[in-house]
């Protein structure tokens, strides 16, 4: 009798959850500064950032920064002191035209993708030695992450812009010699083909994010955030995809505006696509994924309110694939308070001591690169 009663209660509780899903929890997220490169007075020119595109660290916690418009990497030590440049502008070996992706493997080899020179350059010995590998798919190679010592994920589409197909693959596994081993993740599973602007923008998805949990699991967020992230798990020889619903703010992450509007704000722009020109006002955008520990994933979002105020939101997920909750703009706390900083801009990576690396916009319009401890609690 007791067993039947328990079963009945379980059934009723399950039906209740299906009809009335558990409301996402609100969190307070605290960012405690360890150090910040580029803040204060009398800043050295090497520590001034126009717009950091990639920030990564090696096993010794050296910091590598790829800054917008620069065809080289800035290297800092763990305390934020400038050490050296890697690379320079050009078309020869060890030179770059446009750095489109940067990563570091478990052996501290620095991997740089140059989509205009169509090659991958791997630096060893702290940048003193390098070798170049041609990349045969001469299209937009957008993101790169290492799964293990012999496998790397590349994110790109082989079809030319304007000719994308729903069955085109987004993710490609390459070996240590940068030869393709497999591909997976059809475009239609992540992108809405009824949305012409989003499909056209895929060739510029450099602000999408991949976060690797282990060699058999990673998460992906598109640049324009519809309210879902994607979990990929390798089971046997197949990668299975799970869509995880986060905090939805709008039906669409942008709205179209008049392309002749001369009063465009910094979150509005005109985009020249293959089919037409689009006037776009951003509403919700991915600003990075990072694992805080083995069980928790942090997702930073940019959002524009109805009053045109730029806000930041943080979502928290379990790495098992469950949405935990979120912190809105007023529940993101920086310690110490940073009166000279305008806003949290992007989250990049976590080092082997659990520090998270962020970029923050100053009131003067430049950026800092900061190392922070992240903690969170339910409200």
C-alpha positions in Angstrom: 0.0 0.0 0.0 2.8 2.4 0.9 4.6 1.7 -2.4 1.5 2.5 -4.4 0.9 5.7 -2.4 4.5 6.8 -3.0 4.2 6.0 -6.7 1.0 8.0 -6.9 2.7 11.0 -5.2 5.6 10.8 -7.7 3.2 10.8 -10.7 1.3 13.8 -9.3 4.5 15.7 -8.6 5.9 14.9 -12.1 2.7 16.1 -13.8 2.8 19.3 -11.6 6.3 20.0 -12.8 5.3 19.5 -16.4 2.4 21.9 -16.1 4.1 24.4 -13.7 7.9 24.2 -14.4 10.2 25.3 -11.6 10.9 29.0 -11.9 14.6 29.9 -12.6 16.4 31.1 -9.5 17.9 34.6 -9.2 21.5 34.8 -8.1 23.9 37.3 -6.8 27.2 37.0 -8.7 30.3 38.5 -7.2 33.5 39.3 -9.2 36.5 39.9 -6.9 39.4 41.5 -8.6 42.8 39.8 -8.5 44.4 42.2 -10.9 43.5 44.3 -14.0 45.8 45.1 -16.9 45.2 48.6 -18.3 43.7 50.4 -15.4 45.0 53.4 -13.5 47.2 56.4 -14.6 50.3 56.4 -16.7 49.4 53.2 -18.5 52.1 51.8 -20.8 51.1 51.6 -24.4 51.4 47.8 -24.4 48.6 47.7 -21.7 46.1 49.8 -23.7 43.5 47.6 -25.5 41.2 48.8 -28.2 38.8 45.8 -28.0 40.2 42.4 -26.8 39.0 39.6 -29.1 40.6 36.6 -27.4 42.2 36.2 -24.0 43.8 32.8 -23.0 46.2 31.5 -20.5 48.9 28.8 -20.3 49.7 26.4 -17.5 52.0 29.0 -15.9 49.2 31.6 -16.0 50.9 33.8 -18.6 48.2 35.8 -20.4 47.9 36.0 -24.2 45.7 38.8 -25.7 44.6 39.3 -29.3 43.4 42.9 -29.7 41.2 44.2 -32.4 43.0 45.6 -35.4 46.4 44.1 -34.4 48.1 41.3 -36.2 50.1 40.1 -33.2 49.6 38.7 -29.7 50.4 40.6 -26.5 51.9 38.4 -23.8 51.7 39.3 -20.1 53.0 37.4 -17.0 50.6 36.2 -14.3 50.9 39.5 -12.5 49.9 41.5 -15.6 53.4 42.8 -16.6 54.0 43.0 -20.3 56.5 40.4 -21.5 56.6 40.3 -25.3 54.8 40.4 -28.7 54.3 37.3 -30.8 53.9 37.8 -34.5 53.7 40.9 -36.7 51.8 42.2 -39.8 52.6 40.5 -43.1 52.1 37.5 -45.3 55.3 35.6 -44.5 55.8 32.8 -41.9 55.1 34.1 -38.4 53.2 37.0 -39.8 49.5 37.7 -39.8 46.9 39.6 -41.8 43.8 38.9 -39.6 43.9 36.8 -36.5 40.5 35.0 -36.4 41.0 32.4 -33.6 43.5 31.7 -30.8 43.9 28.7 -28.5 46.5 27.0 -26.3 46.8 23.3 -25.9 47.8 21.3 -22.9 51.5 21.5 -23.8 51.4 25.3 -23.9 51.6 25.5 -27.6 50.0 28.7 -28.9 47.8 28.1 -32.0 46.8 31.1 -34.1 44.4 31.0 -37.0 44.8 33.7 -39.8 41.8 33.6 -42.1 43.3 36.0 -44.6 46.6 34.1 -44.9 44.7 30.8 -44.8 47.0 29.1 -42.4 47.4 28.0 -38.8 50.6 28.9 -37.0 51.6 26.9 -33.9 54.1 28.5 -31.5 56.1 26.5 -29.0 58.8 27.4 -26.4 56.9 30.5 -25.3 56.6 31.8 -28.8 60.3 31.4 -29.8 59.6 28.7 -32.4 56.8 28.1 -34.8 55.5 26.0 -37.7 52.8 26.8 -40.2 50.1 24.6 -41.5 47.9 25.6 -44.6 44.2 25.6 -44.1 42.6 24.3 -47.3 39.0 25.3 -46.6 39.6 29.0 -47.5 36.5 30.3 -45.9 35.7 31.9 -42.5 37.4 29.8 -39.9 35.8 31.3 -36.8 36.6 29.4 -33.5 39.1 26.8 -32.3 39.2 24.9 -29.0 41.3 21.9 -28.0 39.5 18.7 -26.8 42.7 16.9 -25.9 46.4 16.6 -27.1 45.4 15.1 -30.5 41.9 16.5 -31.2 40.8 20.1 -31.9 37.3 21.5 -32.6 37.0 24.0 -35.4 33.8 26.0 -35.9 33.1 27.1 -39.5 30.9 26.4 -42.5 32.4 25.1 -45.7 29.8 26.5 -48.0 30.2 30.0 -49.4 28.1 32.8 -48.0 24.7 32.9 -49.7 24.9 29.2 -50.4 24.5 27.7 -46.9 22.5 24.5 -46.6 20.5 23.3 -43.6 22.7 20.1 -43.6 26.0 22.0 -43.6 28.2 21.0 -40.7 29.3 23.5 -38.1 31.9 21.6 -36.1 34.9 19.8 -37.3 37.4 17.6 -35.4 41.0 17.9 -36.6 44.0 15.9 -35.5 47.4 17.2 -34.3 48.5 17.7 -37.9 45.4 19.8 -38.6 43.8 17.2 -40.9 40.0 16.8 -40.6 38.8 13.6 -39.0 35.1 14.1 -38.7 32.3 16.8 -38.8 29.0 17.1 -37.0 26.3 19.5 -35.9 24.0 20.4 -38.9 23.3 24.2 -39.2 19.5 23.6 -38.9 20.0 22.2 -35.4 21.4 25.6 -34.1 20.3 28.3 -36.6 16.8 29.3 -37.8 16.9 29.2 -41.6 13.8 31.4 -41.7 15.9 34.3 -40.3 17.9 35.6 -43.2 20.0 38.0 -41.2 21.2 35.4 -38.7 22.1 33.0 -41.5 24.0 35.7 -43.4 25.9 36.6 -40.2 27.3 33.1 -39.6 30.4 33.9 -41.6 31.1 36.6 -39.0 30.3 34.5 -35.9 33.6 35.3 -34.2 31.6 36.3 -31.1 30.0 32.9 -30.7 31.4 30.9 -27.9 32.7 27.3 -27.3 33.5 26.1 -23.8 35.1 22.6 -23.5 34.2 20.7 -20.3 36.2 17.6 -21.2 37.2 15.7 -24.3 33.7 14.3 -24.6 31.6 17.4 -23.9 31.4 21.1 -24.9 28.9 23.9 -24.9 28.1 26.4 -27.6 26.3 29.7 -27.7 25.6 31.6 -31.0 26.5 35.3 -31.0 22.9 36.4 -31.3 21.1 34.9 -28.3 17.6 33.5 -28.8 17.6 32.1 -25.3 19.2 28.7 -25.8 22.7 27.3 -25.5 23.7 23.9 -26.9 25.4 21.0 -25.2 27.4 18.5 -27.3 28.3 15.1 -25.8 30.3 12.4 -27.6 28.9 8.9 -27.1 30.8 6.2 -28.9 31.5 7.7 -32.4 28.6 10.2 -32.4 28.1 13.7 -31.0 24.7 14.2 -29.5 23.2 17.7 -29.2 20.9 19.0 -26.4 19.3 22.4 -26.6 19.1 24.0 -23.1 16.6 26.8 -22.5 18.0 29.7 -20.6 16.6 33.1 -19.8 14.6 34.4 -22.8 14.3 38.1 -23.1 12.9 38.7 -26.6 11.4 36.6 -29.4 14.3 37.7 -31.6 17.7 39.0 -30.4 17.6 42.0 -32.7 15.1 44.2 -34.6 15.4 45.7 -38.0 15.6 49.4 -38.3 15.8 52.0 -41.2 19.2 51.7 -42.8 19.1 55.4 -43.6 19.0 56.3 -39.9 22.0 58.5 -39.3 21.6 58.5 -35.6 22.7 54.9 -35.0 23.8 54.2 -31.4 26.8 51.9 -30.7 24.6 48.8 -30.5 23.0 49.5 -33.9 24.6 49.1 -37.3 24.1 48.5 -41.0 25.2 45.1 -42.3 25.8 44.4 -46.0 24.7 40.8 -46.6 24.7 38.8 -49.8 21.0 39.3 -50.3 20.5 42.8 -49.0 21.6 45.5 -46.5 20.2 45.1 -43.0 19.7 47.9 -40.5 20.1 46.1 -37.1 19.5 47.1 -33.5 21.0 44.5 -31.1 18.8 43.4 -28.3 20.5 40.4 -26.8 24.0 39.0 -27.5 26.3 36.4 -26.2 29.5 37.7 -24.5 31.1 34.5 -23.5 30.9 31.1 -21.8 33.2 29.8 -19.1 33.2 26.9 -16.6 33.5 28.2 -13.1 34.3 24.7 -11.8 33.6 21.1 -12.8 29.8 21.5 -12.3 28.9 25.1 -13.1 28.9 27.1 -16.4 28.7 30.9 -16.5 27.2 32.7 -19.5 27.6 36.4 -19.9 24.9 38.3 -21.9 24.6 41.8 -23.4 21.0 43.1 -23.4 19.4 46.4 -24.4 16.4 47.4 -22.3 13.2 49.1 -23.6 14.7 52.4 -22.7 17.8 51.7 -24.7 19.9 51.1 -21.6 22.7 48.6 -22.0 22.5 45.8 -19.4 24.6 42.8 -18.5 23.1 39.5 -17.4 24.8 36.3 -16.2 23.2 32.9 -16.6 24.3 29.9 -14.6 24.0 26.3 -15.9 25.0 22.9 -14.6 27.6 21.2 -16.8 25.2 18.2 -16.7 22.8 20.4 -18.8 20.4 22.1 -16.4 19.6 25.8 -16.3 20.2 27.0 -12.7 19.2 30.7 -12.9 20.5 34.1 -13.6 21.8 37.4 -12.2 20.5 40.6 -13.7 22.4 43.8 -14.1 21.8 44.9 -10.5 22.8 41.6 -9.0 26.3 41.6 -10.5 28.7 42.9 -7.9 32.3 43.9 -8.4 34.8 44.0 -5.5 36.2 46.5 -5.1 33.7 48.8 -6.8 35.1 50.1 -10.1 33.9 53.7 -10.5 36.3 54.2 -13.5 34.9 51.3 -15.4 31.9 51.6 -17.7 30.8 48.0 -18.0 31.6 44.3 -18.0 32.2 43.5 -21.6 33.2 39.9 -22.2 34.2 36.7 -20.4 37.0 34.6 -22.0 38.5 31.8 -20.0 39.4 30.3 -16.6 43.0 29.4 -15.6 44.1 26.3 -13.6 43.6 28.2 -10.3 40.0 29.0 -11.0 40.6 32.7 -12.0 38.2 34.0 -14.7 39.5 36.5 -17.3 37.2 39.4 -18.4 37.4 42.5 -20.5 35.9 45.7 -19.0 35.2 49.0 -20.8 36.5 52.2 -19.2 34.7 55.5 -19.3 37.3 56.7 -21.8 36.3 54.0 -24.2 39.4 51.8 -23.8 39.4 48.3 -22.3 41.1 46.5 -19.5 41.8 42.8 -19.2 41.1 41.6 -15.7 41.7 38.4 -13.6 38.8 37.8 -11.2 37.5 35.3 -8.7 33.8 34.5 -9.3 31.4 33.4 -6.6 27.6 33.2 -6.6 24.7 32.7 -4.2 20.9 32.3 -4.4 18.8 35.3 -3.6 
